[in-house]
Amino acid sequence: MLRHGWLTFLHILLMFNAGMNMEETEGRHIETQGDFLSCLHSMEEELTRLAVAIHHSPDSWELLSEQLDRLCEFIVCEENEKRWRQGSNCEEVKQCSARIRDRSAHALCMIEKMRALRTYTEAWDANLYLSLLSAAVQEEWEYTRIKRESKVIFIGAGAFPVSALTIAMETSAEVLCTDIDEEAVRHGRKLANFLGLQGSFHYTDSHMRDREFLREATHVFIASLVPEKLEILDELTSEVHPDCKIIVRYGNGLRSLFNYPLDIRSLKEWRVTPVSRHNCIYETLILELQKSAARSAI
C-alpha cells in the first residue's frame, strides 16, 4: 500500500515549481488525441526503462524521481485534463493509464525506500526534508484539526511517510503507520527512530492488527495509492469511533495516472466533505459516519 510520504513531498515541490514549469508542461506538442495517447505511451516506456535501470545503476533513481515529477506536472495541467476527458472512454487510453499507475506506484515505492535509507544512514537531505515538514503540516491542520491528544492512523504509509512524521513531530500526537510491504515498514521504523520519534510513532503491517488503537483513533488517513479503499472503508465502519474522521486521498480522471480512483457514489454510509486544493496531484475527501451507520456500529 502506498503512499502518504513521497506524494506529499512531490505535491509541495510541485507548488514551489509551478510558476517555472507549468508553461513548459501545458500543451507540450499535445495538439490531437493521437498526440495525447503517444505521450501516455512515452511516459509508460520511460518509467519502465528507468525502473529496470535502477537495479543496475543505483544512481538512476534520481532520473526516475525526475520522471515522476514530470508525471505530476502532466496530471495537474488543465489542457491535459481536457484531452483526458475527450479520450477517457478509449480502451487503449484506459489500459495505458492503468499500466502507468502500476509503474509509477512501483517507482514511488523504490524511491521512498532509497530516500529513507539515505536519510537515516547519511542524514541525506535532512535539512530539506525538515524544512518541508512545516509546509506540509499546515496543509494537514487546515482540515483535520489534529492535536496532541489525537490518535492518528495512516494506512499505506510507505517507507517515507512525510505526512505521518510531520504530524508526530509537530503535534506530539500518537501515530500508527501501516503498510503491507515489510521492507517499507522496516525503513519507516528506522527513519522514525532517526528523527527521535520512538515513543509516539509506531509501524505495523495492518490497520486491523491493533484493534484497540483503531477503536480509539480520532483520524484515519487512507493513502492515494491504496487500491482497495472501499473495502477498507467497509472494515472501518464497524471498528472506528463514531466521531472518527477518515481522510481519503484518491485520484479520478487524469489524476488516476498516479493515484487509485474512488467511486464517490459508493460512499452512502458516510458524510462526505471534499477538500479543495489548488494544483494538487491527488484529491482529498473527509468522511464521517452518518448517524444511522454510527449507531449500528456501536
NUDOVEX-126392 format. One record per atom (N, C-alpha, C): x, y, z. Coordinates in steps of 0.001 Angstrom, whole numbers, padded with zeros to 6 digits, always signed. Example, Ala and Ser with C-alpha at 12.3 -4.5 7.8 and 13.67 -1.06 7.14 Angstrom:
// NUDOVEX-126392
+013190-005690+007800
+012300-004500+007800
+013200-003300+007800
+012850-002250+007080
+013670-001060+007140
+012900+000030+007870
This chain:
// NUDOVEX-126392
+000844-001188+000000
+000000+000000+000000
+000878+001235+000000
+000480+002219-000799
+001280+003401-000983
+000366+004623-001002
+000703+005796-000728
+001912+006289-000211
+001649+007662+000348
+001731+007874+001616
+001497+009183+002215
+002716+010078+002128
+003871+009494+001973
+005083+010272+002113
+005492+011051+000897
+005929+010315-000115
+006543+010998-001239
+005526+011761-002068
+004259+011353-002107
+003254+012130-002827
+003096+013508-002201
+003115+013578-000874
+003056+014875-000208
+004291+015692-000546
+005438+015045-000537
+006698+015702-000875
+006641+016249-002300
+006165+015411-003252
+006061+015834-004641
+005088+016990-004802
+003981+016924-004055
+002993+018000-004151
+003579+019331-003716
+004347+019338-002634
+004954+020579-002154
+005966+021122-003158
+006821+020224-003669
+007790+020665-004665
+007088+021191-005910
+005991+020547-006279
+005242+020994-007446
+004697+022394-007240
+004217+022684-006037
+003720+024017-005742
+004841+025056-005852
+006050+024688-005375
+007179+025597-005449
+007587+025874-006893
+007484+024819-007734
+007997+024926-009095
+006931+025257-010128
+005690+025459-009677
+004586+025605-010620
+004818+026747-011600
+005272+027877-011095
+005470+029033-011952
+006508+028803-013018
+007563+028048-012694
+008644+027822-013636
+008300+026741-014647
+007599+025688-014207
+007468+024513-015044
+006159+024418-015805
+005096+025057-015314
+003788+024791-015891
+003688+025251-017329
+004333+026370-017674
+004259+026833-019043
+004895+025831-019990
+005957+025155-019535
+006604+024155-020363
+005714+022929-020529
+004957+022612-019474
+004161+021384-019486
+002888+021537-020297
+002231+022672-020180
+000938+022853-020819
+001093+022838-022338
+000307+021952-022977
+000270+021941-024422
+001572+021539-025070
+002423+020787-024398
+003715+020415-024949
+003510+019425-026086
+003374+019916-027315
+003207+019097-028509
+001990+018185-028414
+001020+018553-027595
-000191+017736-027488
-001327+018521-028138
-001489+018318-029440
-002488+019064-030189
-003675+018195-030579
-003467+016881-030655
-004532+015972-031055
-004657+014845-030037
-005739+014064-030183
-005915+012931-029295
-004827+011890-029512
-004358+011784-030756
-003255+010873-031044
-001979+011295-030340
-001737+012617-030278
-000564+013129-029551
-000667+012782-028070
-001883+012897-027541
-002094+012612-026121
-001785+011144-025812
-002298+010250-026635
-002044+008832-026435
-000566+008516-026601
+000074+009154-027563
+001509+008954-027765
+002303+009407-026548
+001860+010489-025937
+002517+010995-024732
+002376+009996-023584
+001194+009395-023457
+000982+008382-022420
+001913+007193-022631
+002016+006736-023864
+002895+005602-024157
+004354+005942-023844
+004756+007170-024152
+006135+007584-023879
+006426+007587-022384
+005466+008078-021585
+005661+008073-020132
+005753+006649-019595
+004890+005772-020121
+004921+004371-019687
+006273+003739-019998
+006765+003954-021211
+008040+003363-021617
+009191+003898-020778
+009187+005197-020487
+010282+005784-019720
+010273+005290-018277
+009097+005176-017680
+009005+004637-016325
+009499+003198-016275
+009128+002425-017291
+009569+001028-017349
+011082+000939-017491
+011642+001739-018377
+013084+001711-018633
+013875+002096-017389
+013454+003161-016717
+014193+003639-015549
+014044+002691-014362
+012886+002048-014241
+012687+001093-013149
+013616-000108-013301
+013895-000489-014536
+014843-001580-014790
+016267-001089-014548
+016567+000120-015004
+017924+000659-014895
+018365+000846-013451
+017415+001119-012559
+017767+001394-011164
+018395+000178-010487
+018087-001014-010973
+018659-002224-010395
+020121-002417-010796
+020506-001820-011928
+021878-001949-012416
+022725-000724-012078
+022062+000404-011934
+022762+001646-011601
+021942+002392-010549
+022301+002244-009265
+021516+002868-008191
+021327+004373-008361
+022277+005030-009029
+022142+006474-009224
+020990+006830-010165
+020471+005823-010880
+019365+006079-011806
+018089+006469-011074
+018055+006284-009755
+016825+006598-009023
+016509+008091-009074
+017542+008934-009225
+017267+010368-009347
+016580+010669-010674
+016970+009971-011736
+016298+010134-013030
+014856+009648-012939
+014651+008566-012203
+013300+008049-012007
+012458+009046-011225
+013061+009663-010223
+012359+010681-009449
+011962+011865-010325
+012864+012269-011209
+012562+013379-012121
+011421+013011-013069
+011369+011736-013484
+010283+011303-014354
+008943+011365-013623
+008930+011022-012343
+007703+011147-011558
+007305+012609-011404
+008285+013492-011261
+007991+014924-011210
+007279+015358-012490
+007777+014890-013627
+007165+015257-014908
+005743+014707-015014
+005545+013501-014497
+004194+012933-014489
+003255+013781-013636
+003755+014248-012498
+002938+015105-011628
+002557+016404-012337
+003513+017001-013032
+003224+018222-013779
+002190+017961-014871
+002293+016804-015484
+001382+016446-016568
-000053+016344-016075
-000252+015746-014903
-001627+015469-014459
-002325+016686-013866
-001596+017748-013517
-002265+018942-012998
-002458+020006-014077
-002085+019678-015294
-002253+020612-016414
-003696+020562-016916
-004362+021703-016949
-005774+021759-017338
-005992+021303-018782
-005067+021652-019673
-005216+021235-021067
-005150+019718-021190
-004284+019111-020420
-004194+017647-020444
-005455+017006-019881
-006050+017650-018876
-007308+017149-018316
-008407+017165-019375
-008420+018193-020199
-009412+018261-021282
-009207+017121-022268
-007953+016867-022623
-007652+015764-023530
-008078+014430-022917
-007869+014309-021622
-008253+013070-020931
-009765+012857-021038
-010535+013902-020769
-011987+013772-020820
-012461+013383-022216
-011802+013904-023233
-012185+013591-024607
-011900+012130-024967
-010846+011564-024364
-010457+010213-024750
-010593+009177-023661
-011250+009534-022557
-011288+008635-021403
-012059+007344-021663
-012925+007342-022674
-013679+006133-022993
-012924+005216-023951
-011784+005674-024422
-010966+004879-025328
-010298+003751-024534
-010477+002513-024983
-009939+001368-024253
-008419+001415-024167
-007766+001884-025229
-006305+001953-025212
-005816+002966-024182
-006528+004085-024055
-006181+005082-023037
-006356+004490-021642
-007453+003770-021413
-007705+003159-020106
-006606+002170-019735
-006248+001308-020677
-005241+000286-020389
-003864+000900-020166
-003501+001861-020985
-002209+002517-020832
-002152+003272-019511
-003241+003919-019134
-003291+004673-017878
-003119+003748-016676
-003757+002577-016737
-003615+001612-015638
-002181+001125-015522
-001519+000921-016655
-000120+000485-016623
+000785+001579-016069
+000515+002831-016443
+001302+003949-015914
+001141+004027-014400
-000088+003853-013909
-000322+003896-012468
+000450+002791-011754
+000423+001591-012308
+001155+000478-011696
+002655+000755-011687
+003178+001282-012778
+004612+001542-012869
+005027+002708-011976
+004193+003731-011911
+004532+004872-011053
+004467+004474-009581
+003523+003599-009211
+003441+003121-007832
+004692+002330-007471
+005118+001473-008390
+006336+000685-008159
+007552+001602-008056
+007622+002585-008944
+008737+003534-008920
+008762+004319-007616
+007594+004762-007190
+007493+005533-005959
+007950+004712-004761
+007588+003444-004757
+007996+002552-003676
+009517+002475-003587
+010181+002288-004722
+011636+002194-004733
+012292+003505-004304
+011749+004628-004762
+012325+005927-004427
+012184+006219-002940
+011008+005919-002377
+010802+006143-000942
+011811+005368-000105
+012018+004118-000467
+012959+003292+000300
+014372+003841+000216
+014776+004287-000982
+016112+004846-001139
+016259+006140-000360
+015264+006998-000408
+015346+008270+000313
+015349+008047+001830
+014533+007110+002281
+014525+006804+003716
+015886+006283+004149
+016438+005343+003377
+017742+004763+003703
+018820+005832+003776
+018855+006710+002789
+019888+007746+002766
+019686+008784+003859
+018433+009001+004232
+018177+009975+005286
+018669+009470+006629
+018328+008221+006985
+018705+007759+008327
+020123+007183+008407
+020745+006925+007258
+022131+006447+007319
+023146+007542+007039
+022770+008537+006242
+023721+009573+005849
+023247+010974+006217
+022090+011065+006896
+021432+012358+007120
+021272+013087+005799
+021065+012310+004733
+020941+012872+003387
+019645+013665+003258
+019754+014850+002751
+018586+015704+002501
+017831+016042+003773
+018437+015884+004926
+017708+016070+006184
+017195+017502+006321
+018015+018477+005963
+017596+019878+006106
+016419+020193+005196
+016495+019727+003929
+015379+019949+003015
+014138+019252+003537
+014311+018023+003980
+013182+017244+004494
+012493+017958+005650
+013272+018403+006620
+012695+019034+007797
+012048+020372+007458
+012603+021089+006481
+012000+022361+006094
+010647+022147+005428
+010484+021010+004766
+009209+020717+004120
+008144+020284+005114
+008557+019807+006267
+007589+019330+007252
+006613+020421+007660
+007139+021605+007969
+006260+022672+008436
+005276+023081+007357
+005704+023064+006081
+004795+023407+004987
+003706+022360+004844
+004084+021088+004971
+003108+020012+004810
+002093+019998+005948
+002556+020196+007174
+001656+020076+008317
+000612+021178+008327
+000952+022372+007865
-000032+023446+007800
-001197+023041+006912
-000887+022367+005811
-001927+021907+004901
-002821+020867+005574
-002216+019976+006366
-002997+018953+007047
-003858+019567+008155
-003308+020487+008903
-004024+021083+010030
-005279+021824+009587
-005249+022411+008418
-006366+023223+007958
-007677+022450+007955
-007617+021151+007656
-008867+020410+007546
-008971+019206+008471
-007939+018899+009241
-008042+017753+010145
-008089+018143+011618
-007535+019300+011968
-007521+019769+013361
-006890+018737+014299
-005803+018154+013884
-005110+017171+014716
-004347+017889+015819
-004422+017361+017029
-003745+017982+018166
-003052+016920+019001
-002467+017330+020105
-001645+016438+020921
-002422+015206+021394
-003692+015375+021715
-004486+014271+022255
-004996+013315+021176
-004765+013649+019915
-005287+012835+018816
-004548+011507+018708
-005239+010536+018131
-004629+009261+017764
-004874+009065+016278
-003783+008927+015524
-003856+009003+014065
-003317+007725+013431
-004044+007202+012452
-003611+006024+011706
-003395+006412+010246
-002285+005949+009681
-002007+006128+008261
-001969+004755+007601
-002919+004499+006715
-002998+003221+006010
-002314+003378+004651
-001301+002557+004418
-000500+002694+003206
+000564+003754+003363
+001234+003771+004512
+002164+004852+004843
+003433+004824+004014
+003929+003626+003674
+005155+003542+002904
+006396+003745+003744
+007543+003809+003080
+008839+003893+003756
+009217+005315+004146
+008578+006301+003530
+008961+007702+003745
+007697+008523+004000
+007022+008296+005132
+005692+008871+005373
+005749+010319+005861
+005925+011247+004947
+006096+012652+005296
+004946+013167+006168
+003711+012914+005745
+002562+013437+006491
+002523+012888+007913
+002729+011590+008047
+002674+010951+009368
+003785+011468+010275
+004992+011560+009755
+006119+012065+010536
+005910+013527+010908
+005351+014280+009976
+005067+015696+010235
+004134+015854+011427
+003036+015122+011391
+002041+015225+012461
+002641+014798+013796
+003396+013709+013798
+004007+013235+015041
+004983+014264+015606
+005771+014890+014739
+006792+015838+015201
+006195+017166+015639
+005196+017624+014892
+004671+018966+015142
+003567+019009+016194
+002849+017898+016386
+001727+017903+017325
+001947+017014+018541
+002931+016102+018458
+003170+015094+019504
+002013+014116+019629
+001144+014067+018621
+000063+013083+018622
+000649+011681+018436
-000058+010672+018933
+000384+009301+018744
-000041+008840+017349
+000908+008278+016614
+000682+007927+015217
+000986+006451+014990
+000097+005778+014262
+000310+004388+013864
+000297+004318+012342
+001424+003883+011768
+001523+003702+010327
+001380+002227+009981
+000716+001950+008868
+000584+000565+008424
+000959+000458+006953
+001557-000670+006605
+001877-000960+005205
+002097-002461+005075
+001634-003041+003975
+001786-004477+003787
+003186-004840+003298
+003965-003855+002903
+005335-004076+002437
+006277-004119+003641
+006810-005287+003956
+007662-005446+005143
+008909-004573+005068
+009476-004438+003877
+010677-003611+003720
+010363-002146+003984
+009205-001686+003522
+008786-000311+003775
+008600-000074+005275
+008009-001038+005964
+007823-000930+007414
+009173-000823+008119
+010126-001635+007699
+011457-001611+008321
+012136-000257+008119
+012076+000274+006893
+012674+001585+006621
+011951+002681+007402
+010622+002597+007457
+009852+003613+008166
+010188+003667+009645
+010354+002503+010254
+010724+002458+011676
+012094+003092+011913
+013050+002764+011051
+014397+003311+011219
+014411+004820+010998
+013613+005288+010043
+013530+006726+009802
+012915+007438+011001
+011870+006862+011577
+011237+007454+012755
+012201+007495+013930
+012971+006429+014114
+013966+006416+015186
+015030+007479+014958
+015453+007640+013715
+016443+008665+013372
+015937+010059+013742
+014626+010265+013589
+014031+011566+013898
+013598+011684+015358
+013901+010675+016171
+013632+010746+017603
+012191+010534+017990
+011464+009706+017232
+010028+009524+017478
+009690+008145+018037
+010629+007531+018735
+010429+006154+019194
+009183+005975+020054
+008855+006949+020898
+007773+006761+021859
+006380+006892+021289
+006193+007781+020309
+004839+008107+019853
+004545+007643+018438
+005497+006988+017814
+005358+006639+016402
+005521+005134+016237
+004526+004482+015644
+004530+003025+015564
+004270+002567+014129
+004756+001391+013811
+004558+000797+012485
+004058-000633+012640
+003167-001040+011748
+002719-002432+011711
+002289-002755+010286
+001959-004018+010047
+001643-004443+008682
+000151-004393+008354
-000700-004026+009328
-002139-003972+009066
-002831-003043+010057
-003804-002275+009548
-004578-001389+010425
-005477-002194+011366
-005689-003484+011062
-006519-004330+011918
-005697-005031+013000
-004392-004822+013001
-003523-005511+013948
-003753-005019+015375
-003898-003706+015545
-004102-003118+016866
-005537-002594+016936
-006468-003467+017286
-007893-003102+017267
-008210-002039+018317
-007516-002070+019454
-007764-001073+020487
-007399+000323+019988
-006232+000455+019348
-005826+001753+018807
-006807+002193+017723
-007253+001251+016899
-008202+001576+015834
-009508+002112+016408
-009997+001497+017470
-011256+001959+018072
-011109+003329+018717
-009895+003663+019165
-009664+004948+019820
-009196+006037+018850
-008954+005681+017601
-008410+006633+016625
-009355+007811+016407
-008768+009003+016349
-009544+010210+016023
-009496+010528+014537
-008431+010075+013864
-008251+010322+012436
-007630+009094+011786
-008146+008734+010619
-007555+007659+009824
-007330+008183+008405
-006083+008130+007950
-005739+008528+006587
-005613+007277+005722
-006184+007318+004525
-006012+006249+003550
-005259+006841+002360
-004094+006270+002057
-003216+006822+001031
-003825+006697-000358
-003407+007574-001240
-003976+007609-002589
-003608+006385-003410
-002495+005733-003081
-002087+004551-003831
-002475+003256-003132
-003468+003332-002264
-004114+002129-001728
-005277+001799-002668
-005225+000663-003356
-006280+000377-004338
-007624+000018-003722
-007618-000723-002596
-008867-001255-002045
-009487-000302-001027
-009714+000938-001420
-010242+001942-000489
-011634+001582+000029
-012532+001160-000853
-013901+000873-000436
-013948-000307+000517
-013113-001318+000272
-013070-002471+001167
-012597-002066+002563
-011591-001188+002607
-011085-000709+003894
-012149+000126+004608
-012856+000959+003874
-013913+001766+004484
-015011+000876+005065
-015322-000212+004387
-016303-001158+004922
-015829-001731+006257
-014545-002047+006355
-013983-002552+007611
-014070-001494+008705
-013738-000262+008349
-013687+000809+009342
-015068+001155+009887
-016115+000933+009098
-017472+001294+009522
-017831+000689+010873
-017439-000546+011085
-017801-001223+012334
-016699-001183+013389
-015589-000527+013096
-014450-000541+014002
-014149+000812+014642
-014293+001894+013887
-013848+003197+014389
-014908+003842+015272
-014465+004789+016061
-015369+005582+016890
-016279+006410+015982
-017536+006622+016371
-018453+007384+015519
-017968+008784+015153
-017110+009377+015987
-016619+010725+015703
-015304+010742+014933
-014796+009575+014590
-013520+009493+013873
-013663+010097+012469
-012650+010834+012051
-012611+011386+010699
-011709+010516+009836
-012210+010156+008651
-011445+009367+007696
-011035+010298+006560
-009745+010439+006344
-009240+011295+005269
-008763+010396+004144
-009466+010457+003021
-009172+009574+001887
-008548+010391+000764
-007377+009946+000337
-006716+010545-000822
-006911+009615-002012
-007213+010195-003155
-007507+009395-004340
-007253+010244-005579
-007441+009662-006745
-007298+010432-007978
-008222+009904-009048
-009208+010698-009434
-010085+010350-010553
-009658+011135-011792
-010182+010737-012942
-009818+011436-014165
-008335+011296-014469
-007732+012370-014924
-006310+012337-015283
-005429+012003-014090
-005870+012360-012897
-005072+012073-011709
-004992+010580-011397
-005808+009782-012072
-005723+008340-011880
-004462+007756-012509
-003688+008562-013239
-002393+008103-013741
-001411+007867-012600
-001651+008530-011456
-000696+008440-010347
-001379+008132-009026
-002680+007867-009051
-003449+007578-007841
-004542+006580-008187
-004919+005772-007206
-006055+004880-007445
-007347+005669-007302
-008292+005443-008217
-009546+006209-008205
-010485+005763-007092
-011564+006523-006921
-012560+006230-005895
-013944+006534-006450
-014851+005572-006331
-016237+005762-006742
-016983+006444-005592
-017119+007747-005687
-017717+008529-004602
-019185+008158-004398
-019830+007668-005438
-021244+007289-005324
-021450+006125-004358
-020386+005399-004061
-020497+004239-003166
-020421+004618-001692
-020208+005877-001393
-019978+006295-000004
-021290+006679+000675
-022278+005810+000612
-023617+006139+001100
-023708+006185+002619
-022816+005479+003314
-022867+005457+004780
-022063+006594+005402
-021486+007436+004557
-020575+008461+005057
-021052+009863+004697
-020803+010795+005597
-020972+012208+005291
-019680+012677+004641
-019774+013200+003420
-018600+013471+002588
-018334+014969+002506
-017086+015354+002817
-016669+016746+002691
-015449+016805+001776
-015606+017362+000565
-014441+017493-000319
-013497+018576+000194
-012202+018380-000039
-011192+019366+000328
-010630+019952-000955
-010791+021242-001119
-010324+021914-002334
-008868+022334-002173
-008014+021864-003072
-006592+022203-003012
-006099+022455-004425
-005503+023608-004645
-005075+024010-005980
-003832+023241-006406
-003830+022792-007661
-002658+022133-008254
-002182+020912-007473
-003087+020234-006800
-002682+019061-006038
-002694+017833-006936
-001740+016930-006733
-001641+015745-007588
-002599+014646-007160
-003278+014832-006031
-004329+013892-005635
-005511+014691-005096
-006663+014037-004976
-007857+014654-004427
-008084+014124-003016
-008812+014888-002211
-008995+014514-000805
-010456+014656-000392
-010934+013659+000347
-012259+013711+000969
-012109+013483+002465
-012920+014172+003260
-013054+013864+004679
-014388+013149+004857
-014335+011955+005447
-015534+011154+005643
-015840+011026+007128
-017110+011164+007462
-017591+010929+008818
-018837+010060+008718
-018971+009112+009633
-020100+008198+009576
-021429+008942+009697
-022386+008562+008856
-023747+009059+009027
-024267+008566+010372
-025196+009272+010969
-025681+008911+012303
-026249+007503+012349
-026967+007106+011312
-027565+005765+011293
-026485+004688+011264
-025427+004910+010454
-024341+003942+010375
-023557+003910+011663
-023382+005074+012278
-022635+005152+013542
-023381+004403+014638
-024696+004520+014698
-025481+003829+015720
-025386+002319+015567
-025423+001849+014299
-025379+000404+014068
-024001-000163+014356
-022941+000700+014315
-021572+000247+014563
-021285+000145+016045
-022075+000821+016885
-021815+000829+018325
-022232-000493+018952
